[in-house]
Amino acid sequence: MKFNERIRALREDSDKRQIDIAQALNTTQRKISHLETGSSEPTLLDIEQYCRHFNKSADYILGYTDKPEPFPEN
């Protein structure tokens, strides 16, 4: 599963709208839409914010694994 598919699935599984995620990540609904459709590439900050918000590892968010390990806290 690719990044855009993974973040959309996470959002839908949590019964959130794009605007809800945008507000939580302090960004716009338009940016969330572009990330979910794959028309925009995520920045490192985007990836980190998704990891923290959903408490998932970067490997999971990026689609490298199907094991949803939690985001490691410092």
mmCIF file as gemmi writes it, N, C-alpha and C atoms, coordinates in Angstrom:
data_model
loop_
_atom_site.group_PDB
_atom_site.id
_atom_site.type_symbol
_atom_site.label_atom_id
_atom_site.label_alt_id
_atom_site.label_comp_id
_atom_site.label_asym_id
_atom_site.label_entity_id
_atom_site.label_seq_id
_atom_site.pdbx_PDB_ins_code
_atom_site.Cartn_x
_atom_site.Cartn_y
_atom_site.Cartn_z
_atom_site.occupancy
_atom_site.B_iso_or_equiv
_atom_site.pdbx_formal_charge
_atom_site.auth_seq_id
_atom_site.auth_asym_id
_atom_site.pdbx_PDB_model_num
ATOM 1 N N . MET Axp A 1 ? 0.851 -1.172 0 1 0 ? 1 A 1
ATOM 2 C CA . MET Axp A 1 ? 0 0 0 1 0 ? 1 A 1
ATOM 3 C C . MET Axp A 1 ? 0.9 1.239 0 1 0 ? 1 A 1
ATOM 4 N N . LYS Axp A 2 ? 0.585 2.195 -0.832 1 0 ? 2 A 1
ATOM 5 C CA . LYS Axp A 2 ? 1.355 3.43 -0.93 1 0 ? 2 A 1
ATOM 6 C C . LYS Axp A 2 ? 0.945 4.418 0.163 1 0 ? 2 A 1
ATOM 7 N N . PHE Axp A 3 ? 1.788 5.445 0.342 1 0 ? 3 A 1
ATOM 8 C CA . PHE Axp A 3 ? 1.54 6.479 1.345 1 0 ? 3 A 1
ATOM 9 C C . PHE Axp A 3 ? 0.138 7.052 1.203 1 0 ? 3 A 1
ATOM 10 N N . ASN Axp A 4 ? -0.227 7.461 -0.011 1 0 ? 4 A 1
ATOM 11 C CA . ASN Axp A 4 ? -1.527 8.117 -0.191 1 0 ? 4 A 1
ATOM 12 C C . ASN Axp A 4 ? -2.68 7.171 0.149 1 0 ? 4 A 1
ATOM 13 N N . GLU Axp A 5 ? -2.544 5.906 -0.194 1 0 ? 5 A 1
ATOM 14 C CA . GLU Axp A 5 ? -3.589 4.933 0.141 1 0 ? 5 A 1
ATOM 15 C C . GLU Axp A 5 ? -3.658 4.697 1.645 1 0 ? 5 A 1
ATOM 16 N N . ARG Axp A 6 ? -2.482 4.64 2.267 1 0 ? 6 A 1
ATOM 17 C CA . ARG Axp A 6 ? -2.408 4.369 3.705 1 0 ? 6 A 1
ATOM 18 C C . ARG Axp A 6 ? -3.04 5.505 4.506 1 0 ? 6 A 1
ATOM 19 N N . ILE Axp A 7 ? -2.707 6.753 4.172 1 0 ? 7 A 1
ATOM 20 C CA . ILE Axp A 7 ? -3.25 7.853 4.974 1 0 ? 7 A 1
ATOM 21 C C . ILE Axp A 7 ? -4.754 8.002 4.767 1 0 ? 7 A 1
ATOM 22 N N . ARG Axp A 8 ? -5.212 7.699 3.563 1 0 ? 8 A 1
ATOM 23 C CA . ARG Axp A 8 ? -6.659 7.752 3.342 1 0 ? 8 A 1
ATOM 24 C C . ARG Axp A 8 ? -7.355 6.659 4.154 1 0 ? 8 A 1
ATOM 25 N N . ALA Axp A 9 ? -6.793 5.454 4.149 1 0 ? 9 A 1
ATOM 26 C CA . ALA Axp A 9 ? -7.378 4.349 4.909 1 0 ? 9 A 1
ATOM 27 C C . ALA Axp A 9 ? -7.38 4.661 6.407 1 0 ? 9 A 1
ATOM 28 N N . LEU Axp A 10 ? -6.288 5.229 6.911 1 0 ? 10 A 1
ATOM 29 C CA . LEU Axp A 10 ? -6.228 5.593 8.325 1 0 ? 10 A 1
ATOM 30 C C . LEU Axp A 10 ? -7.298 6.62 8.668 1 0 ? 10 A 1
ATOM 31 N N . ARG Axp A 11 ? -7.457 7.602 7.797 1 0 ? 11 A 1
ATOM 32 C CA . ARG Axp A 11 ? -8.47 8.634 8.04 1 0 ? 11 A 1
ATOM 33 C C . ARG Axp A 11 ? -9.865 8.028 8.025 1 0 ? 11 A 1
ATOM 34 N N . GLU Axp A 12 ? -10.146 7.232 7.025 1 0 ? 12 A 1
ATOM 35 C CA . GLU Axp A 12 ? -11.474 6.632 6.915 1 0 ? 12 A 1
ATOM 36 C C . GLU Axp A 12 ? -11.76 5.67 8.065 1 0 ? 12 A 1
ATOM 37 N N . ASP Axp A 13 ? -10.746 4.9 8.475 1 0 ? 13 A 1
ATOM 38 C CA . ASP Axp A 13 ? -10.909 3.964 9.598 1 0 ? 13 A 1
ATOM 39 C C . ASP Axp A 13 ? -11.211 4.693 10.905 1 0 ? 13 A 1
ATOM 40 N N . SER Axp A 14 ? -10.734 5.925 10.998 1 0 ? 14 A 1
ATOM 41 C CA . SER Axp A 14 ? -10.981 6.711 12.219 1 0 ? 14 A 1
ATOM 42 C C . SER Axp A 14 ? -12.254 7.564 12.086 1 0 ? 14 A 1
ATOM 43 N N . ASP Axp A 15 ? -13 7.368 11.001 1 0 ? 15 A 1
ATOM 44 C CA . ASP Axp A 15 ? -14.249 8.105 10.754 1 0 ? 15 A 1
ATOM 45 C C . ASP Axp A 15 ? -14.051 9.617 10.786 1 0 ? 15 A 1
ATOM 46 N N . LYS Axp A 16 ? -12.955 10.071 10.192 1 0 ? 16 A 1
ATOM 47 C CA . LYS Axp A 16 ? -12.651 11.503 10.117 1 0 ? 16 A 1
ATOM 48 C C . LYS Axp A 16 ? -12.801 11.986 8.685 1 0 ? 16 A 1
ATOM 49 N N . ARG Axp A 17 ? -13.112 13.255 8.562 1 0 ? 17 A 1
ATOM 50 C CA . ARG Axp A 17 ? -13.149 13.922 7.257 1 0 ? 17 A 1
ATOM 51 C C . ARG Axp A 17 ? -11.779 14.543 6.999 1 0 ? 17 A 1
ATOM 52 N N . GLN Axp A 18 ? -11.524 14.887 5.759 1 0 ? 18 A 1
ATOM 53 C CA . GLN Axp A 18 ? -10.249 15.525 5.434 1 0 ? 18 A 1
ATOM 54 C C . GLN Axp A 18 ? -10.066 16.804 6.238 1 0 ? 18 A 1
ATOM 55 N N . ILE Axp A 19 ? -11.12 17.56 6.427 1 0 ? 19 A 1
ATOM 56 C CA . ILE Axp A 19 ? -11.019 18.814 7.175 1 0 ? 19 A 1
ATOM 57 C C . ILE Axp A 19 ? -10.64 18.555 8.633 1 0 ? 19 A 1
ATOM 58 N N . ASP Axp A 20 ? -11.106 17.439 9.2 1 0 ? 20 A 1
ATOM 59 C CA . ASP Axp A 20 ? -10.753 17.093 10.575 1 0 ? 20 A 1
ATOM 60 C C . ASP Axp A 20 ? -9.246 16.831 10.697 1 0 ? 20 A 1
ATOM 61 N N . ILE Axp A 21 ? -8.711 16.091 9.74 1 0 ? 21 A 1
ATOM 62 C CA . ILE Axp A 21 ? -7.274 15.802 9.746 1 0 ? 21 A 1
ATOM 63 C C . ILE Axp A 21 ? -6.487 17.081 9.493 1 0 ? 21 A 1
ATOM 64 N N . ALA Axp A 22 ? -6.953 17.9 8.57 1 0 ? 22 A 1
ATOM 65 C CA . ALA Axp A 22 ? -6.277 19.164 8.274 1 0 ? 22 A 1
ATOM 66 C C . ALA Axp A 22 ? -6.178 20.037 9.523 1 0 ? 22 A 1
ATOM 67 N N . GLN Axp A 23 ? -7.254 20.121 10.281 1 0 ? 23 A 1
ATOM 68 C CA . GLN Axp A 23 ? -7.238 20.928 11.504 1 0 ? 23 A 1
ATOM 69 C C . GLN Axp A 23 ? -6.289 20.326 12.537 1 0 ? 23 A 1
ATOM 70 N N . ALA Axp A 24 ? -6.286 19.023 12.664 1 0 ? 24 A 1
ATOM 71 C CA . ALA Axp A 24 ? -5.404 18.362 13.63 1 0 ? 24 A 1
ATOM 72 C C . ALA Axp A 24 ? -3.933 18.54 13.268 1 0 ? 24 A 1
ATOM 73 N N . LEU Axp A 25 ? -3.643 18.588 11.965 1 0 ? 25 A 1
ATOM 74 C CA . LEU Axp A 25 ? -2.259 18.723 11.508 1 0 ? 25 A 1
ATOM 75 C C . LEU Axp A 25 ? -1.886 20.166 11.175 1 0 ? 25 A 1
ATOM 76 N N . ASN Axp A 26 ? -2.807 21.076 11.443 1 0 ? 26 A 1
ATOM 77 C CA . ASN Axp A 26 ? -2.57 22.501 11.211 1 0 ? 26 A 1
ATOM 78 C C . ASN Axp A 26 ? -2.197 22.784 9.749 1 0 ? 26 A 1
ATOM 79 N N . THR Axp A 27 ? -3.028 22.272 8.855 1 0 ? 27 A 1
ATOM 80 C CA . THR Axp A 27 ? -2.825 22.491 7.428 1 0 ? 27 A 1
ATOM 81 C C . THR Axp A 27 ? -4.19 22.692 6.78 1 0 ? 27 A 1
ATOM 82 N N . THR Axp A 28 ? -4.248 22.597 5.472 1 0 ? 28 A 1
ATOM 83 C CA . THR Axp A 28 ? -5.507 22.818 4.767 1 0 ? 28 A 1
ATOM 84 C C . THR Axp A 28 ? -6.116 21.502 4.281 1 0 ? 28 A 1
ATOM 85 N N . GLN Axp A 29 ? -7.416 21.526 4.081 1 0 ? 29 A 1
ATOM 86 C CA . GLN Axp A 29 ? -8.109 20.361 3.536 1 0 ? 29 A 1
ATOM 87 C C . GLN Axp A 29 ? -7.586 20.076 2.132 1 0 ? 29 A 1
ATOM 88 N N . ARG Axp A 30 ? -7.273 21.106 1.397 1 0 ? 30 A 1
ATOM 89 C CA . ARG Axp A 30 ? -6.762 20.943 0.04 1 0 ? 30 A 1
ATOM 90 C C . ARG Axp A 30 ? -5.454 20.151 0.033 1 0 ? 30 A 1
ATOM 91 N N . LYS Axp A 31 ? -4.562 20.453 0.98 1 0 ? 31 A 1
ATOM 92 C CA . LYS Axp A 31 ? -3.294 19.723 1.052 1 0 ? 31 A 1
ATOM 93 C C . LYS Axp A 31 ? -3.546 18.252 1.381 1 0 ? 31 A 1
ATOM 94 N N . ILE Axp A 32 ? -4.456 17.983 2.31 1 0 ? 32 A 1
ATOM 95 C CA . ILE Axp A 32 ? -4.793 16.603 2.666 1 0 ? 32 A 1
ATOM 96 C C . ILE Axp A 32 ? -5.332 15.883 1.437 1 0 ? 32 A 1
ATOM 97 N N . SER Axp A 33 ? -6.197 16.547 0.679 1 0 ? 33 A 1
ATOM 98 C CA . SER Axp A 33 ? -6.752 15.964 -0.537 1 0 ? 33 A 1
ATOM 99 C C . SER Axp A 33 ? -5.649 15.623 -1.537 1 0 ? 33 A 1
ATOM 100 N N . HIS Axp A 34 ? -4.709 16.531 -1.729 1 0 ? 34 A 1
ATOM 101 C CA . HIS Axp A 34 ? -3.617 16.308 -2.674 1 0 ? 34 A 1
ATOM 102 C C . HIS Axp A 34 ? -2.732 15.153 -2.221 1 0 ? 34 A 1
ATOM 103 N N . LEU Axp A 35 ? -2.488 15.06 -0.923 1 0 ? 35 A 1
ATOM 104 C CA . LEU Axp A 35 ? -1.682 13.947 -0.413 1 0 ? 35 A 1
ATOM 105 C C . LEU Axp A 35 ? -2.416 12.617 -0.602 1 0 ? 35 A 1
ATOM 106 N N . GLU Axp A 36 ? -3.712 12.613 -0.36 1 0 ? 36 A 1
ATOM 107 C CA . GLU Axp A 36 ? -4.488 11.374 -0.465 1 0 ? 36 A 1
ATOM 108 C C . GLU Axp A 36 ? -4.672 10.912 -1.907 1 0 ? 36 A 1
ATOM 109 N N . THR Axp A 37 ? -4.707 11.825 -2.842 1 0 ? 37 A 1
ATOM 110 C CA . THR Axp A 37 ? -4.857 11.433 -4.246 1 0 ? 37 A 1
ATOM 111 C C . THR Axp A 37 ? -3.513 11.135 -4.897 1 0 ? 37 A 1
ATOM 112 N N . GLY Axp A 38 ? -2.437 11.481 -4.218 1 0 ? 38 A 1
ATOM 113 C CA . GLY Axp A 38 ? -1.11 11.246 -4.769 1 0 ? 38 A 1
ATOM 114 C C . GLY Axp A 38 ? -0.655 12.323 -5.721 1 0 ? 38 A 1
ATOM 115 N N . SER Axp A 39 ? -1.402 13.409 -5.812 1 0 ? 39 A 1
ATOM 116 C CA . SER Axp A 39 ? -1.007 14.5 -6.709 1 0 ? 39 A 1
ATOM 117 C C . SER Axp A 39 ? 0.052 15.391 -6.076 1 0 ? 39 A 1
ATOM 118 N N . SER Axp A 40 ? 0.347 15.162 -4.798 1 0 ? 40 A 1
ATOM 119 C CA . SER Axp A 40 ? 1.384 15.91 -4.085 1 0 ? 40 A 1
ATOM 120 C C . SER Axp A 40 ? 2.197 14.927 -3.261 1 0 ? 40 A 1
ATOM 121 N N . GLU Axp A 41 ? 3.504 15.129 -3.227 1 0 ? 41 A 1
ATOM 122 C CA . GLU Axp A 41 ? 4.398 14.28 -2.438 1 0 ? 41 A 1
ATOM 123 C C . GLU Axp A 41 ? 4.491 14.819 -1.014 1 0 ? 41 A 1
ATOM 124 N N . PRO Axp A 42 ? 4.539 13.936 -0.011 1 0 ? 42 A 1
ATOM 125 C CA . PRO Axp A 42 ? 4.632 14.402 1.373 1 0 ? 42 A 1
ATOM 126 C C . PRO Axp A 42 ? 6.029 14.905 1.711 1 0 ? 42 A 1
ATOM 127 N N . THR Axp A 43 ? 6.076 15.885 2.57 1 0 ? 43 A 1
ATOM 128 C CA . THR Axp A 43 ? 7.354 16.341 3.108 1 0 ? 43 A 1
ATOM 129 C C . THR Axp A 43 ? 7.686 15.474 4.324 1 0 ? 43 A 1
ATOM 130 N N . LEU Axp A 44 ? 8.896 15.603 4.825 1 0 ? 44 A 1
ATOM 131 C CA . LEU Axp A 44 ? 9.259 14.88 6.049 1 0 ? 44 A 1
ATOM 132 C C . LEU Axp A 44 ? 8.362 15.305 7.204 1 0 ? 44 A 1
ATOM 133 N N . LEU Axp A 45 ? 8.016 16.577 7.256 1 0 ? 45 A 1
ATOM 134 C CA . LEU Axp A 45 ? 7.125 17.065 8.309 1 0 ? 45 A 1
ATOM 135 C C . LEU Axp A 45 ? 5.745 16.424 8.19 1 0 ? 45 A 1
ATOM 136 N N . ASP Axp A 46 ? 5.241 16.295 6.973 1 0 ? 46 A 1
ATOM 137 C CA . ASP Axp A 46 ? 3.942 15.644 6.757 1 0 ? 46 A 1
ATOM 138 C C . ASP Axp A 46 ? 3.966 14.222 7.302 1 0 ? 46 A 1
ATOM 139 N N . ILE Axp A 47 ? 5.007 13.49 6.974 1 0 ? 47 A 1
ATOM 140 C CA . ILE Axp A 47 ? 5.123 12.101 7.419 1 0 ? 47 A 1
ATOM 141 C C . ILE Axp A 47 ? 5.18 12.027 8.94 1 0 ? 47 A 1
ATOM 142 N N . GLU Axp A 48 ? 5.998 12.887 9.536 1 0 ? 48 A 1
ATOM 143 C CA . GLU Axp A 48 ? 6.104 12.903 10.998 1 0 ? 48 A 1
ATOM 144 C C . GLU Axp A 48 ? 4.758 13.232 11.64 1 0 ? 48 A 1
ATOM 145 N N . GLN Axp A 49 ? 4.04 14.204 11.097 1 0 ? 49 A 1
ATOM 146 C CA . GLN Axp A 49 ? 2.746 14.578 11.665 1 0 ? 49 A 1
ATOM 147 C C . GLN Axp A 49 ? 1.742 13.431 11.58 1 0 ? 49 A 1
ATOM 148 N N . TYR Axp A 50 ? 1.716 12.725 10.464 1 0 ? 50 A 1
ATOM 149 C CA . TYR Axp A 50 ? 0.819 11.574 10.342 1 0 ? 50 A 1
ATOM 150 C C . TYR Axp A 50 ? 1.211 10.477 11.329 1 0 ? 50 A 1
ATOM 151 N N . CYS Axp A 51 ? 2.502 10.233 11.476 1 0 ? 51 A 1
ATOM 152 C CA . CYS Axp A 51 ? 2.964 9.224 12.435 1 0 ? 51 A 1
ATOM 153 C C . CYS Axp A 51 ? 2.512 9.572 13.846 1 0 ? 51 A 1
ATOM 154 N N . ARG Axp A 52 ? 2.708 10.797 14.235 1 0 ? 52 A 1
ATOM 155 C CA . ARG Axp A 52 ? 2.305 11.227 15.583 1 0 ? 52 A 1
ATOM 156 C C . ARG Axp A 52 ? 0.783 11.201 15.749 1 0 ? 52 A 1
ATOM 157 N N . HIS Axp A 53 ? 0.072 11.706 14.768 1 0 ? 53 A 1
ATOM 158 C CA . HIS Axp A 53 ? -1.387 11.796 14.874 1 0 ? 53 A 1
ATOM 159 C C . HIS Axp A 53 ? -2.027 10.412 14.996 1 0 ? 53 A 1
ATOM 160 N N . PHE Axp A 54 ? -1.579 9.477 14.169 1 0 ? 54 A 1
ATOM 161 C CA . PHE Axp A 54 ? -2.178 8.143 14.174 1 0 ? 54 A 1
ATOM 162 C C . PHE Axp A 54 ? -1.409 7.141 15.043 1 0 ? 54 A 1
ATOM 163 N N . ASN Axp A 55 ? -0.306 7.588 15.654 1 0 ? 55 A 1
ATOM 164 C CA . ASN Axp A 55 ? 0.545 6.74 16.494 1 0 ? 55 A 1
ATOM 165 C C . ASN Axp A 55 ? 0.984 5.479 15.746 1 0 ? 55 A 1
ATOM 166 N N . LYS Axp A 56 ? 1.535 5.701 14.549 1 0 ? 56 A 1
ATOM 167 C CA . LYS Axp A 56 ? 2.031 4.619 13.698 1 0 ? 56 A 1
ATOM 168 C C . LYS Axp A 56 ? 3.469 4.922 13.3 1 0 ? 56 A 1
ATOM 169 N N . SER Axp A 57 ? 4.22 3.878 12.982 1 0 ? 57 A 1
ATOM 170 C CA . SER Axp A 57 ? 5.605 4.068 12.553 1 0 ? 57 A 1
ATOM 171 C C . SER Axp A 57 ? 5.648 4.655 11.141 1 0 ? 57 A 1
ATOM 172 N N . ALA Axp A 58 ? 6.771 5.261 10.811 1 0 ? 58 A 1
ATOM 173 C CA . ALA Axp A 58 ? 6.955 5.817 9.468 1 0 ? 58 A 1
ATOM 174 C C . ALA Axp A 58 ? 6.933 4.697 8.428 1 0 ? 58 A 1
ATOM 175 N N . ASP Axp A 59 ? 7.498 3.54 8.767 1 0 ? 59 A 1
ATOM 176 C CA . ASP Axp A 59 ? 7.469 2.41 7.831 1 0 ? 59 A 1
ATOM 177 C C . ASP Axp A 59 ? 6.034 2.025 7.49 1 0 ? 59 A 1
ATOM 178 N N . TYR Axp A 60 ? 5.161 2.057 8.474 1 0 ? 60 A 1
ATOM 179 C CA . TYR Axp A 60 ? 3.753 1.73 8.23 1 0 ? 60 A 1
ATOM 180 C C . TYR Axp A 60 ? 3.082 2.82 7.395 1 0 ? 60 A 1
ATOM 181 N N . ILE Axp A 61 ? 3.278 4.068 7.788 1 0 ? 61 A 1
ATOM 182 C CA . ILE Axp A 61 ? 2.671 5.194 7.068 1 0 ? 61 A 1
ATOM 183 C C . ILE Axp A 61 ? 3.129 5.207 5.603 1 0 ? 61 A 1
ATOM 184 N N . LEU Axp A 62 ? 4.398 4.894 5.372 1 0 ? 62 A 1
ATOM 185 C CA . LEU Axp A 62 ? 4.939 4.919 4.016 1 0 ? 62 A 1
ATOM 186 C C . LEU Axp A 62 ? 4.62 3.655 3.221 1 0 ? 62 A 1
ATOM 187 N N . GLY Axp A 63 ? 4.044 2.662 3.872 1 0 ? 63 A 1
ATOM 188 C CA . GLY Axp A 63 ? 3.65 1.453 3.175 1 0 ? 63 A 1
ATOM 189 C C . GLY Axp A 63 ? 4.73 0.408 3.037 1 0 ? 63 A 1
ATOM 190 N N . TYR Axp A 64 ? 5.807 0.528 3.829 1 0 ? 64 A 1
ATOM 191 C CA . TYR Axp A 64 ? 6.891 -0.453 3.763 1 0 ? 64 A 1
ATOM 192 C C . TYR Axp A 64 ? 6.577 -1.722 4.548 1 0 ? 64 A 1
ATOM 193 N N . THR Axp A 65 ? 5.635 -1.627 5.471 1 0 ? 65 A 1
ATOM 194 C CA . THR Axp A 65 ? 5.231 -2.773 6.265 1 0 ? 65 A 1
ATOM 195 C C . THR Axp A 65 ? 3.736 -2.691 6.542 1 0 ? 65 A 1
ATOM 196 N N . ASP Axp A 66 ? 3.171 -3.828 6.859 1 0 ? 66 A 1
ATOM 197 C CA . ASP Axp A 66 ? 1.759 -3.853 7.231 1 0 ? 66 A 1
ATOM 198 C C . ASP Axp A 66 ? 1.597 -3.972 8.739 1 0 ? 66 A 1
ATOM 199 N N . LYS Axp A 67 ? 2.715 -3.906 9.466 1 0 ? 67 A 1
ATOM 200 C CA . LYS Axp A 67 ? 2.671 -3.964 10.924 1 0 ? 67 A 1
ATOM 201 C C . LYS Axp A 67 ? 2.554 -2.53 11.464 1 0 ? 67 A 1
ATOM 202 N N . PRO Axp A 68 ? 1.41 -2.186 12.037 1 0 ? 68 A 1
ATOM 203 C CA . PRO Axp A 68 ? 1.19 -0.807 12.501 1 0 ? 68 A 1
ATOM 204 C C . PRO Axp A 68 ? 1.825 -0.517 13.852 1 0 ? 68 A 1
ATOM 205 N N . GLU Axp A 69 ? 3.142 -0.611 13.906 1 0 ? 69 A 1
ATOM 206 C CA . GLU Axp A 69 ? 3.861 -0.341 15.146 1 0 ? 69 A 1
ATOM 207 C C . GLU Axp A 69 ? 3.642 1.117 15.547 1 0 ? 69 A 1
ATOM 208 N N . PRO Axp A 70 ? 3.591 1.367 16.849 1 0 ? 70 A 1
ATOM 209 C CA . PRO Axp A 70 ? 3.393 2.749 17.277 1 0 ? 70 A 1
ATOM 210 C C . PRO Axp A 70 ? 4.593 3.638 16.965 1 0 ? 70 A 1
ATOM 211 N N . PHE Axp A 71 ? 4.322 4.915 16.882 1 0 ? 71 A 1
ATOM 212 C CA . PHE Axp A 71 ? 5.366 5.91 16.665 1 0 ? 71 A 1
ATOM 213 C C . PHE Axp A 71 ? 6.245 5.963 17.907 1 0 ? 71 A 1
ATOM 214 N N . PRO Axp A 72 ? 7.563 5.818 17.753 1 0 ? 72 A 1
ATOM 215 C CA . PRO Axp A 72 ? 8.431 5.835 18.942 1 0 ? 72 A 1
ATOM 216 C C . PRO Axp A 72 ? 8.561 7.232 19.526 1 0 ? 72 A 1
ATOM 217 N N . GLU Axp A 73 ? 8.305 7.339 20.795 1 0 ? 73 A 1
ATOM 218 C CA . GLU Axp A 73 ? 8.444 8.624 21.479 1 0 ? 73 A 1
ATOM 219 C C . GLU Axp A 73 ? 9.867 8.769 22.014 1 0 ? 73 A 1
ATOM 220 N N . ASN Axp A 74 ? 10.362 9.977 22.027 1 0 ? 74 A 1
ATOM 221 C CA . ASN Axp A 74 ? 11.722 10.239 22.554 1 0 ? 74 A 1
ATOM 222 C C . ASN Axp A 74 ? 11.712 10.292 24.048 1 0 ? 74 A 1
